[in-house]
């Protein structure tokens, strides 16, 4: 019932506002491993990750699901509703998320800032608020990258890291990761993408890991 209520609120947020025409996105990704922004590996892998989202006038709602093939089950489903604001080359994003995994549901607030320049970058703050806003369980994620365009093909080398503050009982720098992403536009509404990443784990439970993913994105 909680899940149904959250989905209902997500949809009402989009359709009750005086918004422009809605944009619908679906993407599907096959990945060798499910690696979170904190550097944790969830499940055994390989996995299939699907995303369905709808947005209009900066408001958005989405459902994300991770299916682990060896475990033959979904290990996590995220329900997300948020608002995005753009200021030229800088954008801000505030969202509420309901993370559902093995009956151990979690609520999160996330605030993200992105900018475009000589290099593109992003900073994300995520707080677990299952036990209240002042629970003090935070993740700070940092990423810089440089998109390089070759017509329809875009290559993006990037570097990311994360600092944890009592986040799932962990504190400190979690990992440093280098990544090469590709995105090829088949048409205005269809693109295919790949990512190859190497993670240098800086905590005992954050492994050194080479992992990859690829998928398709459809824009309606």
C-alpha positions in Angstrom: 0.0 0.0 0.0 2.9 2.4 0.7 4.3 1.7 -2.7 1.0 2.4 -4.4 0.6 5.6 -2.4 4.1 6.9 -3.4 3.5 6.1 -7.1 0.1 7.9 -7.0 1.8 11.0 -5.5 4.5 10.9 -8.2 2.0 10.9 -11.0 -0.2 13.6 -9.4 2.9 15.8 -9.1 3.4 15.6 -12.8 -0.2 15.9 -14.0 -1.6 18.4 -11.5 0.8 21.2 -12.3 0.3 23.7 -15.1 3.0 22.1 -17.2 4.1 21.8 -20.8 3.7 18.6 -22.7 5.2 15.6 -20.9 8.3 13.9 -22.0 8.5 10.1 -21.5 11.8 8.2 -21.3 12.5 4.5 -21.2 16.0 3.0 -20.9 17.2 -0.6 -20.4 20.7 -1.5 -19.4 22.6 -4.8 -19.2 25.5 -4.6 -16.7 28.2 -7.0 -15.5 27.6 -5.8 -11.9 25.3 -3.4 -9.9 27.8 -0.9 -8.4 26.3 1.9 -6.4 27.6 5.5 -6.1 29.0 4.6 -2.7 31.1 1.8 -4.4 29.1 -1.1 -2.9 28.4 -4.1 -5.1 24.7 -5.3 -4.8 23.9 -8.9 -5.7 26.0 -11.2 -7.8 25.6 -9.9 -11.3 25.1 -9.7 -14.2 22.0 -7.5 -13.9 19.3 -5.9 -16.0 18.4 -2.3 -15.1 15.3 -0.6 -16.4 14.1 3.0 -16.0 10.8 4.5 -16.9 10.4 8.2 -16.4 8.0 11.1 -17.2 8.9 14.8 -16.9 7.3 18.2 -17.7 8.4 21.7 -17.0 11.2 20.6 -14.7 9.0 18.2 -12.6 9.7 14.5 -13.0 8.8 11.1 -11.7 10.5 7.8 -12.4 10.7 4.1 -11.5 14.1 2.3 -11.6 14.5 -1.5 -11.1 17.5 -3.8 -10.8 17.1 -7.5 -11.6 19.9 -9.9 -10.7 20.1 -12.9 -13.0 22.0 -15.3 -10.7 19.6 -14.5 -7.8 16.6 -14.6 -10.2 14.9 -11.6 -8.5 14.8 -7.9 -8.3 17.3 -6.7 -5.7 16.2 -3.0 -5.7 13.4 -0.8 -6.9 13.6 3.0 -6.6 10.5 5.3 -6.8 11.6 8.9 -7.4 9.9 12.3 -7.7 11.7 15.6 -8.0 12.1 19.0 -9.5 14.9 20.3 -11.8 15.9 24.0 -12.2 18.3 25.2 -14.9 20.3 28.4 -14.8 22.2 28.6 -18.1 25.1 26.1 -17.8 24.2 25.2 -14.2 21.3 23.0 -13.1 20.0 22.0 -9.6 18.0 18.9 -8.9 16.0 18.1 -5.7 14.3 14.7 -5.3 12.7 12.3 -2.8 13.3 8.6 -3.3 11.8 5.5 -1.9 14.4 2.6 -2.1 12.8 -0.8 -1.9 15.2 -3.8 -1.3 14.4 -7.1 0.4 11.8 -5.5 2.6 14.3 -3.1 4.0 12.9 0.0 2.5 14.7 3.3 2.8 13.8 7.0 2.2 16.3 9.4 0.7 16.5 13.1 -0.1 18.9 14.0 -2.8 20.3 17.4 -4.0 22.4 17.6 -7.1 24.3 20.4 -8.9 25.6 20.0 -12.4 27.6 22.5 -14.5 29.0 22.7 -18.1 32.4 24.3 -18.8 35.9 23.4 -19.9 34.9 20.1 -18.1 31.5 19.1 -17.0 31.0 18.3 -13.4 28.4 17.3 -10.8 28.1 17.2 -7.0 25.4 15.1 -5.3 24.4 15.0 -1.7 22.2 12.1 -0.6 20.8 11.8 2.9 19.0 8.7 4.3 15.9 10.1 6.0 14.1 6.8 7.0 14.7 7.8 10.6 14.1 11.5 10.1 15.7 14.5 8.5 18.3 14.8 11.2 19.5 11.2 11.0 22.9 12.3 9.8 23.5 9.5 7.3 25.1 11.2 4.2 26.7 10.4 0.9 28.6 13.0 -1.1 29.3 12.0 -4.7 31.7 14.0 -7.1 32.2 13.5 -10.8 34.0 15.4 -13.6 34.1 14.5 -17.2 34.7 15.8 -20.7 32.2 14.9 -23.6 34.0 14.7 -26.9 31.7 14.8 -30.0 32.3 13.0 -33.3 29.1 13.7 -35.1 26.4 11.4 -33.6 29.0 9.7 -31.4 29.9 11.2 -28.0 32.8 9.8 -25.9 33.0 10.9 -22.2 36.0 10.1 -20.1 35.3 10.8 -16.4 36.5 10.5 -12.9 34.3 10.1 -9.8 34.6 9.6 -6.1 32.4 9.4 -3.0 32.7 10.5 0.7 30.5 8.7 3.2 29.4 10.1 6.6 27.7 7.4 8.7 26.2 6.2 5.4 25.1 2.6 6.0 27.5 2.7 9.0 30.5 3.7 6.9 32.6 6.9 7.1 35.4 8.1 4.9 36.4 8.2 1.2 34.8 5.1 -0.4 36.4 4.9 -3.9 37.9 6.6 -6.9 36.6 5.4 -10.3 37.7 6.2 -13.9 35.2 5.6 -16.6 34.8 5.8 -20.4 31.2 6.3 -21.7 29.9 6.3 -25.2 26.6 7.5 -26.6 25.5 7.1 -30.2 22.3 8.7 -31.5 20.6 6.4 -33.9 17.9 9.1 -34.4 16.4 12.1 -32.5 14.5 9.7 -30.2 16.8 6.6 -29.9 20.3 6.3 -28.7 22.6 3.4 -27.6 25.2 3.7 -24.9 28.1 1.9 -23.2 30.3 2.4 -20.1 33.5 0.7 -18.9 34.6 1.6 -15.4 37.4 0.7 -13.1 36.9 1.3 -9.4 39.7 1.6 -6.9 38.1 0.7 -3.6 39.3 2.7 -0.6 37.4 0.9 2.1 37.5 -2.8 3.1 34.0 -3.5 1.6 34.5 -1.5 -1.5 36.4 -3.8 -4.0 38.8 -3.0 -6.8 36.6 -3.8 -9.7 36.4 -3.6 -13.5 32.8 -3.5 -14.7 30.9 -2.6 -17.8 27.3 -1.9 -19.1 25.5 -1.1 -22.2 21.9 -0.3 -23.2 19.4 1.7 -25.2 17.4 4.8 -24.4 14.1 5.7 -26.0 12.6 9.2 -25.9 8.9 9.6 -26.7 
